[in-house]
């Protein structure tokens, strides 16, 4: 538990919505790369204030030319989304206080090319709760 900056009480934690910063890069002649970062935020359950954050780098490659000299290929990002995830590690039956809690995001990026090709790239990011940086 961490202290809420607004009411100065120990508060339980809720995961906020992941914030994406995604870019498109050319990996080589017939491949592209989606790179960026995702900001994971933990909020206090009482007031909703941000208590801790972690920024994770993400990267994935896809097979398709990202651009061409003759103008046939021009890949763009159609949409991007991130769904918050959380999980505990350890064996089932182990008391919760002895298990690590991971917060993360499942990221989906939809791509579209001028030639009619469409693709989708998925990435994951996660951080153990104790690895978040305090904001208070």
C-alpha positions as CSV (number, residue, x, y, z in Angstrom):
1,X,0.0,0.0,0.0
2,X,1.1,3.5,-0.7
3,X,-0.1,6.9,0.6
4,X,-2.5,8.9,-1.4
5,X,-1.2,12.4,-2.0
6,X,-4.6,14.1,-1.6
7,X,-5.9,12.6,1.6
8,X,-2.6,11.3,3.0
9,X,-4.1,7.9,3.8
10,X,-2.8,4.5,2.9
11,X,-4.8,3.5,-0.2
12,X,-5.2,0.4,-2.2
13,X,-4.0,0.7,-5.8
14,X,-5.9,0.6,-9.1
15,X,-4.2,0.5,-12.5
16,X,-4.8,3.4,-14.8
17,X,-5.2,3.4,-18.5
18,X,-1.9,2.7,-20.4
19,X,-0.6,5.7,-22.4
20,X,0.9,4.9,-25.8
21,X,3.6,6.7,-27.8
22,X,4.0,4.6,-31.1
23,X,6.1,5.3,-34.2
24,X,6.6,3.5,-37.5
25,X,10.2,2.8,-38.8
26,X,11.7,1.1,-41.7
27,X,13.7,-2.0,-40.6
28,X,15.0,-3.0,-44.1
29,X,13.7,-3.1,-47.7
30,X,10.8,-5.5,-47.0
31,X,10.2,-5.1,-43.3
32,X,8.9,-2.4,-41.1
33,X,9.1,-1.9,-37.3
34,X,6.7,-0.5,-34.8
35,X,8.5,1.1,-31.9
36,X,7.6,3.3,-29.0
37,X,6.8,3.2,-25.3
38,X,3.9,2.7,-23.0
39,X,3.4,4.5,-19.7
40,X,1.9,2.4,-17.0
41,X,0.2,4.3,-14.1
42,X,-0.9,3.2,-10.7
43,X,-3.7,5.3,-9.1
44,X,-4.9,5.5,-5.5
45,X,-8.3,3.8,-5.1
46,X,-9.7,6.5,-2.8
47,X,-9.0,9.7,-4.8
48,X,-7.8,8.5,-8.2
49,X,-4.5,10.4,-8.0
50,X,-1.4,9.0,-9.7
51,X,0.9,7.3,-7.2
52,X,3.4,5.5,-9.3
53,X,4.5,5.1,-12.9
54,X,6.7,3.0,-15.2
55,X,7.6,3.6,-18.8
56,X,8.4,0.5,-20.9
57,X,9.9,0.4,-24.4
58,X,8.0,-1.8,-26.9
59,X,9.1,-3.0,-30.4
60,X,7.8,-5.4,-33.1
61,X,8.6,-6.1,-36.7
62,X,6.3,-6.9,-39.6
63,X,6.9,-8.2,-43.1
64,X,5.9,-5.6,-45.7
65,X,7.8,-2.7,-47.4
66,X,7.0,0.5,-45.5
67,X,7.6,2.8,-48.4
68,X,8.9,2.7,-52.0
69,X,10.3,5.1,-54.6
70,X,7.5,4.5,-57.0
71,X,4.8,5.3,-54.4
72,X,3.1,1.9,-54.3
73,X,3.9,1.4,-50.7
74,X,3.1,3.8,-47.9
75,X,2.3,2.1,-44.6
76,X,0.4,4.2,-42.0
77,X,-0.9,3.4,-38.5
78,X,-4.6,3.1,-38.6
79,X,-5.3,2.6,-34.9
80,X,-3.5,1.8,-31.7
81,X,-4.9,0.5,-28.4
82,X,-3.7,-0.8,-25.1
83,X,-5.6,-2.9,-22.6
84,X,-4.4,-2.9,-19.0
85,X,-3.3,-6.3,-17.6
86,X,-2.3,-7.6,-14.2
87,X,-1.1,-11.0,-12.9
88,X,0.5,-12.7,-10.0
89,X,3.4,-15.1,-10.3
90,X,4.1,-18.1,-8.1
91,X,2.6,-21.4,-7.4
92,X,-1.1,-21.7,-6.8
93,X,-1.8,-22.0,-3.1
94,X,1.1,-19.8,-2.1
95,X,-0.1,-16.9,0.1
96,X,-0.6,-13.7,-1.9
97,X,2.0,-11.7,0.2
98,X,4.7,-14.1,-1.2
99,X,3.7,-13.6,-4.8
100,X,4.8,-10.8,-7.1
101,X,2.2,-8.6,-8.7
102,X,2.8,-7.5,-12.3
103,X,1.0,-4.7,-14.1
104,X,1.1,-4.3,-17.8
105,X,-0.5,-3.7,-21.2
106,X,-1.5,-5.7,-24.2
107,X,-0.9,-3.4,-27.2
108,X,-2.4,-3.7,-30.7
109,X,-1.4,-1.6,-33.6
110,X,-3.4,-1.8,-36.9
111,X,-1.5,-1.0,-40.1
112,X,-2.6,-0.1,-43.6
113,X,-0.7,0.3,-46.8
114,X,-1.5,2.3,-49.9
115,X,-1.3,-1.0,-51.9
116,X,-4.3,-2.5,-50.0
117,X,-2.3,-4.6,-47.5
118,X,-3.5,-4.5,-43.9
119,X,-1.7,-5.9,-40.9
120,X,-1.7,-6.0,-37.2
121,X,1.1,-6.0,-34.7
122,X,0.7,-7.0,-31.0
123,X,3.1,-6.3,-28.2
124,X,3.2,-6.8,-24.4
125,X,4.7,-4.7,-21.7
126,X,4.7,-5.3,-18.0
127,X,6.5,-4.3,-14.8
128,X,6.5,-5.8,-11.3
129,X,4.6,-3.5,-8.8
130,X,7.8,-2.9,-6.8
131,X,9.6,-1.6,-9.9
132,X,7.3,1.4,-10.4
133,X,8.7,4.9,-9.7
134,X,6.9,6.8,-6.9
135,X,5.3,10.1,-8.0
136,X,4.5,11.3,-4.4
